[in-house]
Amino acid sequence: MSELLDSQKQRQEMLKGIIADLHAGKGIEEVKEKFAQLLRHVSPTEISQLEDRLIAEGMPESEIKRLCDVHVAVFREALNAQPEQPELEPGHPLHTFIAENEQIQKVVTSIREMFDQLRSNGKLDEMAGAIKSQLDLLGEVEKHYLRKENQLFPFLEKHNITGPTKVMWKFHDDARVMLKKVKGSLVKKDSNTLLDTGEELLKTIEETIYKEENILFPTALKTLSEAEWGDVRYGEEEIGYTLVEPGSQWQPPKQLQRNISDTAAKNDGISLSVGEMTAEQINLMLTHLPVDVTFVDENDKVRYYSQGKERIFPRSPGIIGRDVQNCHPAESVHVVGKIVAAFKDGSKDTAEFWLTLNDRFIHIRYFAVRDQNGKYRGVVEVSQDLTDLRTLQGERRILAWQNQE
């Protein structure tokens, strides 16, 4: 056993040497030649562990992301030679992810063909409608990314696999920014930006698919238990799917079919500071408020979010118990950390932001939660769509249902 551990440690050190050479500017072919024998046998899990170790040892996530495509190019031969993964039943989360990738790739191919045609004929006015239709379809990839971020990533993090998830999230954000820019260039009839940024977007999405299916998914399949896959599946429908519907052959274990009313039925009532309510009543009240509510405890763990009919920001059960810092893109983690630190040291009690999202005005507020002794116990995030409320003028002092029918 000790020999095996020594061998694994030696392999990781050699793999670190590969990455160090790449970041020092050495060429792909030079590195491949130097480490040819090792590279033939590297596994997806080893690559994931390598990224985790590099980040833990101080290499910035941005630096790993910067040369991520170069890393994959070096490891591609070994990744392509990996044995096929076991066949998954329809309904298993990975089966759904892979089925989505097939449809996403079809849209990518269709858009690329349109771009090639546009380069040839220059007739953007004639092609704008068809291109927009395909870009709208491509926008459905957002659900694919959100399910990874909110359902799959949290379970990998529980197994201390964080490097690949953080780096991949950055690629998601890149794609989001580029897609918005491409759509904007189409509206402005800016062919150059449409084609240049559009091609970059398509390449980013394709490379992300490759990294998913050859590194992330095999690592996840080897790491997560059947029960954990059940938990991933349990929360997927709240976010939705990209261009496919999941099968039903694979189902989560029966014990995961939770129902909060079953829990509430066991409670006679919960005493509150004023009054008493059952767990069911509390849940119903919170889910009927016209706001999104999320609670993070004093240890920075997400403990609750409301499941209203019209959510502003996607949430799914996979985030419960997750570090709040891991629930945000890398670019905004420092802001989250600053807010929580100020709440904990007592220098601040509230923070607020507002932004325009899909033409809606969104107001976001954070409140420090303290007990009767002033001890910090967590933070409540409240998000509300104020678009319609901002248009109100004058007064309404009578019931006016008839005006809403």
KOLNU-338530 format. One record per residue (C-alpha): x, y, z. Coordinates in Angstrom, 3 decimals, padded with zeros to 6 digits. Last residue first. Example, Ala and Ser with C-alpha at 12.3 -4.5 7.8 and 13.67 -1.06 7.14 Angstrom:
2
NODE          u          v          w
NODE    013.670   -001.060    007.140
NODE    012.300   -004.500    007.800
//
This chain:
405
NODE          u          v          w
NODE   -059.250    041.286   -014.442
NODE   -056.823    043.616   -012.660
NODE   -058.993    046.720   -012.762
NODE   -061.865    044.764   -011.202
NODE   -059.696    043.954   -008.212
NODE   -059.650    047.581   -007.118
NODE   -060.216    047.595   -003.360
NODE   -060.122    051.203   -002.213
NODE   -057.382    053.502   -000.933
NODE   -055.147    053.656   -003.991
NODE   -052.809    056.644   -004.005
NODE   -050.718    058.727   -006.383
NODE   -048.076    056.953   -008.414
NODE   -046.907    053.369   -008.878
NODE   -044.372    052.726   -011.659
NODE   -041.594    051.649   -009.292
NODE   -043.799    048.861   -007.941
NODE   -043.948    047.224   -011.384
NODE   -040.185    046.844   -011.755
NODE   -039.466    046.160   -008.073
NODE   -038.509    042.476   -008.451
NODE   -037.347    041.491   -004.980
NODE   -034.294    039.777   -003.477
NODE   -033.843    039.205    000.254
NODE   -030.611    037.711    001.599
NODE   -030.618    036.866    005.306
NODE   -027.329    036.623    007.176
NODE   -026.092    034.545    010.086
NODE   -026.070    034.165    013.843
NODE   -023.979    037.150    014.969
NODE   -024.252    037.624    018.743
NODE   -026.214    040.694    019.806
NODE   -027.390    039.089    023.030
NODE   -030.949    038.689    021.758
NODE   -029.637    036.928    018.645
NODE   -028.200    038.600    015.570
NODE   -029.041    038.258    011.867
NODE   -027.155    040.629    009.558
NODE   -029.364    041.735    006.676
NODE   -028.555    041.573    002.952
NODE   -030.649    043.353    000.321
NODE   -031.153    042.815   -003.399
NODE   -033.405    044.996   -005.584
NODE   -034.090    043.818   -009.143
NODE   -035.373    046.088   -011.914
NODE   -036.581    043.869   -014.788
NODE   -035.392    044.196   -018.407
NODE   -033.857    040.713   -018.323
NODE   -031.926    041.696   -015.206
NODE   -031.436    045.348   -014.311
NODE   -029.530    045.897   -011.082
NODE   -029.894    046.918   -007.468
NODE   -027.640    046.383   -004.493
NODE   -028.005    046.509   -000.741
NODE   -025.992    045.936    002.417
NODE   -027.184    045.837    006.011
NODE   -025.896    045.464    009.570
NODE   -022.374    046.864    009.368
NODE   -019.430    047.287    011.745
NODE   -020.540    044.339    013.864
NODE   -017.416    042.230    013.330
NODE   -019.533    039.425    011.852
NODE   -021.628    041.671    009.631
NODE   -018.518    043.378    008.251
NODE   -016.887    040.005    007.538
NODE   -020.055    038.715    005.839
NODE   -020.248    041.760    003.560
NODE   -016.547    041.671    002.640
NODE   -016.652    037.937    001.921
NODE   -019.645    038.336   -000.371
NODE   -017.836    041.127   -002.215
NODE   -014.676    039.004   -002.509
NODE   -016.750    036.137   -003.965
NODE   -018.065    038.361   -006.765
NODE   -015.550    037.606   -009.540
NODE   -015.196    033.974   -008.445
NODE   -018.833    033.317   -009.274
NODE   -021.098    032.838   -006.255
NODE   -022.443    029.795   -004.417
NODE   -018.968    028.664   -003.339
NODE   -018.629    031.616   -000.961
NODE   -021.920    030.606    000.651
NODE   -020.343    027.357    001.795
NODE   -022.823    024.603    000.945
NODE   -025.123    023.014    003.517
NODE   -028.125    023.436    001.237
NODE   -026.810    024.375   -002.223
NODE   -027.885    021.078   -003.806
NODE   -031.520    021.835   -002.957
NODE   -031.838    024.155   -005.982
NODE   -031.732    027.918   -006.464
NODE   -032.168    030.055   -009.549
NODE   -032.333    033.829   -009.034
NODE   -035.554    035.784   -009.394
NODE   -037.881    032.951   -008.454
NODE   -041.486    032.997   -009.584
NODE   -043.607    030.494   -007.674
NODE   -041.656    030.896   -004.459
NODE   -039.356    028.211   -003.077
NODE   -037.717    030.041   -000.195
NODE   -034.074    029.337    000.583
NODE   -032.586    027.686    003.638
NODE   -029.417    026.589    005.400
NODE   -026.576    027.946    003.276
NODE   -023.408    027.545    005.354
NODE   -021.313    030.594    006.256
NODE   -020.644    029.282    009.776
NODE   -022.962    031.899    011.299
NODE   -025.841    030.598    009.157
NODE   -026.888    031.589    005.636
NODE   -030.591    032.225    004.985
NODE   -032.090    032.843    001.537
NODE   -035.346    034.704    000.834
NODE   -036.719    035.469   -002.629
NODE   -039.532    038.005   -002.481
NODE   -043.277    038.195   -003.204
NODE   -043.968    036.107   -000.052
NODE   -045.962    032.969   -000.765
NODE   -043.101    030.506   -000.237
NODE   -042.331    032.011    003.160
NODE   -045.908    031.715    004.404
NODE   -046.288    028.158    003.140
NODE   -043.051    027.071    004.813
NODE   -044.028    028.635    008.115
NODE   -047.464    027.013    007.917
NODE   -045.964    023.588    007.179
NODE   -043.484    023.896    010.038
NODE   -046.418    024.581    012.352
NODE   -046.956    028.036    013.733
NODE   -046.933    029.665    017.175
NODE   -047.283    033.233    018.357
NODE   -044.816    035.993    019.092
NODE   -041.164    035.089    019.615
NODE   -041.988    031.798    017.876
NODE   -043.115    028.482    019.332
NODE   -043.203    025.732    016.727
NODE   -046.333    023.635    016.502
NODE   -047.730    020.162    016.918
NODE   -044.969    018.839    014.678
NODE   -045.115    015.400    013.061
NODE   -047.399    016.655    010.286
NODE   -044.821    019.268    009.429
NODE   -042.300    016.618    008.480
NODE   -044.718    014.877    006.138
NODE   -045.686    018.322    004.786
NODE   -042.042    018.840    003.826
NODE   -042.134    016.018    001.367
NODE   -038.979    014.116    000.567
NODE   -038.541    011.517   -002.139
NODE   -034.964    010.801   -001.086
NODE   -035.847    007.591    000.761
NODE   -037.049    006.099   -002.499
NODE   -033.619    006.131   -004.100
NODE   -033.512    008.536   -007.041
NODE   -034.946    007.179   -010.298
NODE   -033.278    005.854   -013.443
NODE   -035.711    004.795   -016.186
NODE   -037.472    008.157   -016.145
NODE   -035.749    010.039   -018.936
NODE   -034.768    013.665   -018.672
NODE   -036.352    016.206   -021.036
NODE   -034.108    017.835   -023.595
NODE   -033.271    021.292   -025.003
NODE   -031.534    022.424   -021.806
NODE   -033.237    021.389   -018.579
NODE   -034.910    023.089   -015.650
NODE   -033.762    024.824   -012.475
NODE   -036.361    023.510   -010.021
NODE   -036.348    020.244   -011.964
NODE   -032.778    019.467   -010.947
NODE   -033.190    019.300   -007.181
NODE   -033.914    015.605   -006.670
NODE   -031.502    014.497   -009.381
NODE   -028.481    015.804   -007.488
NODE   -029.808    014.231   -004.273
NODE   -030.230    010.913   -006.055
NODE   -026.700    011.217   -007.389
NODE   -025.679    011.578   -003.749
NODE   -027.542    008.388   -002.843
NODE   -025.806    006.509   -005.650
NODE   -022.459    007.668   -004.318
NODE   -020.371    010.402   -005.923
NODE   -016.647    010.025   -006.669
NODE   -016.138    007.816   -009.717
NODE   -019.079    009.319   -011.584
NODE   -017.977    012.817   -010.595
NODE   -014.454    012.299   -011.913
NODE   -015.797    010.825   -015.152
NODE   -018.167    013.832   -015.466
NODE   -015.571    016.532   -014.816
NODE   -012.664    015.269   -016.937
NODE   -013.616    013.863   -020.341
NODE   -017.296    014.729   -020.656
NODE   -017.163    018.056   -018.892
NODE   -013.833    019.187   -020.332
NODE   -015.059    018.388   -023.860
NODE   -018.341    020.221   -023.315
NODE   -016.435    023.227   -021.998
NODE   -014.257    023.179   -025.096
NODE   -017.353    023.238   -027.282
NODE   -018.892    026.120   -025.334
NODE   -015.697    028.157   -025.479
NODE   -015.325    027.481   -029.222
NODE   -018.871    028.627   -029.897
NODE   -018.324    031.808   -027.887
NODE   -015.060    032.624   -029.675
NODE   -016.837    032.134   -032.998
NODE   -019.580    034.522   -031.923
NODE   -017.073    037.077   -030.646
NODE   -015.507    037.301   -034.101
NODE   -018.643    036.795   -036.193
NODE   -021.057    039.032   -034.286
NODE   -018.349    041.571   -033.565
NODE   -017.585    041.932   -037.261
NODE   -021.212    041.798   -038.383
NODE   -022.414    044.676   -036.192
NODE   -026.117    044.775   -037.071
NODE   -026.779    046.576   -033.751
NODE   -029.317    043.921   -032.731
NODE   -026.899    041.191   -033.816
NODE   -024.081    042.856   -031.902
NODE   -026.199    042.777   -028.752
NODE   -026.863    039.062   -029.134
NODE   -023.134    038.471   -029.526
NODE   -022.307    040.570   -026.464
NODE   -024.851    038.730   -024.309
NODE   -023.501    035.398   -025.526
NODE   -019.954    036.534   -024.799
NODE   -020.733    037.479   -021.208
NODE   -022.564    034.229   -020.530
NODE   -019.836    032.157   -022.186
NODE   -017.166    033.785   -020.034
NODE   -019.301    033.182   -016.946
NODE   -019.549    029.481   -017.753
NODE   -015.786    029.399   -018.343
NODE   -015.260    030.875   -014.885
NODE   -017.535    028.207   -013.427
NODE   -015.199    025.634   -014.985
NODE   -012.232    026.976   -013.015
NODE   -014.140    026.902   -009.732
NODE   -015.492    023.401   -010.393
NODE   -012.110    022.002   -011.435
NODE   -010.434    023.322   -008.272
NODE   -013.124    022.321   -005.778
NODE   -012.993    018.553   -005.354
NODE   -012.909    018.245   -001.566
NODE   -015.474    015.402   -001.536
NODE   -018.159    017.780   -000.266
NODE   -017.044    020.080   -003.088
NODE   -018.054    017.425   -005.608
NODE   -021.517    017.410   -004.075
NODE   -021.807    021.201   -004.268
NODE   -020.623    021.229   -007.917
NODE   -023.371    018.918   -009.206
NODE   -026.518    020.716   -008.049
NODE   -026.068    024.488   -008.000
NODE   -023.188    025.093   -010.405
NODE   -023.850    022.103   -012.664
NODE   -027.572    022.775   -012.719
NODE   -026.906    026.436   -013.490
NODE   -024.626    025.553   -016.396
NODE   -027.190    023.310   -018.086
NODE   -029.906    025.880   -017.406
NODE   -027.773    028.581   -019.063
NODE   -027.289    026.342   -022.108
NODE   -030.787    027.513   -023.068
NODE   -029.102    030.589   -024.530
NODE   -028.067    028.408   -027.466
NODE   -031.710    028.165   -028.445
NODE   -031.988    031.956   -028.396
NODE   -028.812    032.114   -030.481
NODE   -030.444    029.776   -033.010
NODE   -033.509    031.976   -033.384
NODE   -031.362    035.108   -033.547
NODE   -029.337    033.613   -036.410
NODE   -032.503    032.807   -038.357
NODE   -033.896    036.300   -037.883
NODE   -030.627    038.059   -038.727
NODE   -030.023    036.151   -041.981
NODE   -031.571    038.531   -044.478
NODE   -030.294    041.664   -042.749
NODE   -026.876    040.066   -042.271
NODE   -026.311    039.541   -045.983
NODE   -022.482    039.482   -046.089
NODE   -022.591    036.643   -048.633
NODE   -019.539    034.542   -047.785
NODE   -018.912    035.580   -044.186
NODE   -022.628    035.221   -043.552
NODE   -022.576    031.660   -044.876
NODE   -019.716    030.744   -042.572
NODE   -021.575    032.348   -039.656
NODE   -024.699    030.369   -040.533
NODE   -022.695    027.145   -040.568
NODE   -021.241    028.080   -037.176
NODE   -024.744    028.675   -035.843
NODE   -025.921    025.220   -036.964
NODE   -022.841    023.508   -035.507
NODE   -023.346    025.248   -032.151
NODE   -027.032    024.266   -032.187
NODE   -026.128    020.628   -032.824
NODE   -023.478    020.796   -030.099
NODE   -026.072    022.013   -027.599
NODE   -028.292    019.059   -028.505
NODE   -025.531    016.521   -027.896
NODE   -024.485    018.365   -024.741
NODE   -028.027    018.101   -023.404
NODE   -027.909    014.318   -023.794
NODE   -024.619    014.337   -021.872
NODE   -026.099    016.351   -019.007
NODE   -029.191    014.130   -018.933
NODE   -027.167    010.912   -018.768
NODE   -025.053    012.554   -016.067
NODE   -028.134    013.297   -013.964
NODE   -029.464    009.712   -014.254
NODE   -032.892    009.902   -015.849
NODE   -032.054    007.731   -018.820
NODE   -029.815    004.903   -017.576
NODE   -026.073    005.317   -017.804
NODE   -023.763    003.144   -019.861
NODE   -020.490    002.604   -018.061
NODE   -017.763    005.063   -019.090
NODE   -015.653    004.165   -022.071
NODE   -012.018    003.411   -021.332
NODE   -009.749    006.477   -021.473
NODE   -007.798    006.859   -024.729
NODE   -009.294    010.276   -025.514
NODE   -008.194    011.517   -022.109
NODE   -004.642    010.285   -022.667
NODE   -004.385    012.023   -026.020
NODE   -006.032    015.166   -024.649
NODE   -003.635    015.622   -021.704
NODE   -001.363    018.160   -023.383
NODE   -004.228    019.873   -025.188
NODE   -006.229    019.898   -021.956
NODE   -003.451    021.767   -020.180
NODE   -003.212    024.241   -023.066
NODE   -006.965    024.821   -022.899
NODE   -006.645    025.503   -019.167
NODE   -003.848    028.009   -019.660
NODE   -005.735    031.108   -018.561
NODE   -008.023    029.063   -016.320
NODE   -005.116    027.868   -014.206
NODE   -003.852    031.434   -013.977
NODE   -007.293    032.769   -013.035
NODE   -007.598    030.144   -010.303
NODE   -004.485    031.649   -008.737
NODE   -001.679    029.203   -007.870
NODE   -001.311    029.218   -004.095
NODE   -000.582    025.668   -002.998
NODE   -004.274    024.911   -002.525
NODE   -004.915    026.082   -006.098
NODE   -002.233    023.733   -007.446
NODE   -003.528    020.876   -005.318
NODE   -007.108    021.231   -006.510
NODE   -005.962    021.428   -010.140
NODE   -003.887    018.265   -009.699
NODE   -006.728    016.388   -008.042
NODE   -008.949    017.107   -011.048
NODE   -006.209    015.986   -013.447
NODE   -005.680    012.813   -011.418
NODE   -009.416    012.106   -011.533
NODE   -009.452    012.423   -015.329
NODE   -006.694    009.792   -015.586
NODE   -003.076    010.026   -016.776
NODE   -001.793    006.925   -018.557
NODE   -000.312    008.126   -021.839
NODE    000.852    011.353   -020.228
NODE    003.268    009.492   -017.970
NODE    005.045    007.822   -020.889
NODE    005.315    010.988   -022.974
NODE    006.528    013.342   -020.238
NODE    009.392    015.022   -022.133
NODE    007.754    014.566   -025.545
NODE    004.459    015.994   -024.389
NODE    006.239    018.970   -022.815
NODE    008.078    019.814   -026.025
NODE    004.923    019.319   -028.091
NODE    002.929    021.695   -025.887
NODE    005.534    024.436   -025.900
NODE    007.359    025.744   -022.844
NODE    006.200    029.105   -021.525
NODE    006.885    028.856   -017.805
NODE    003.205    028.108   -017.274
NODE    003.589    025.047   -019.472
NODE    006.715    023.883   -017.651
NODE    005.003    024.308   -014.265
NODE    001.996    022.351   -015.526
NODE    004.195    019.443   -016.571
NODE    006.133    019.569   -013.319
NODE    002.882    019.421   -011.383
NODE    002.144    016.224   -013.311
NODE    005.498    014.858   -012.184
NODE    004.706    015.714   -008.566
NODE    001.284    014.075   -008.923
NODE    002.885    010.953   -010.363
NODE    005.337    010.792   -007.461
NODE    002.497    011.078   -004.951
NODE    000.618    008.274   -006.686
NODE    003.730    006.085   -006.692
NODE    004.398    006.787   -003.022
NODE    000.806    005.852   -002.225
NODE    001.133    002.615   -004.193
NODE    004.413    001.767   -002.506
NODE    002.821    002.428    000.889
NODE    000.000    000.000    000.000
//
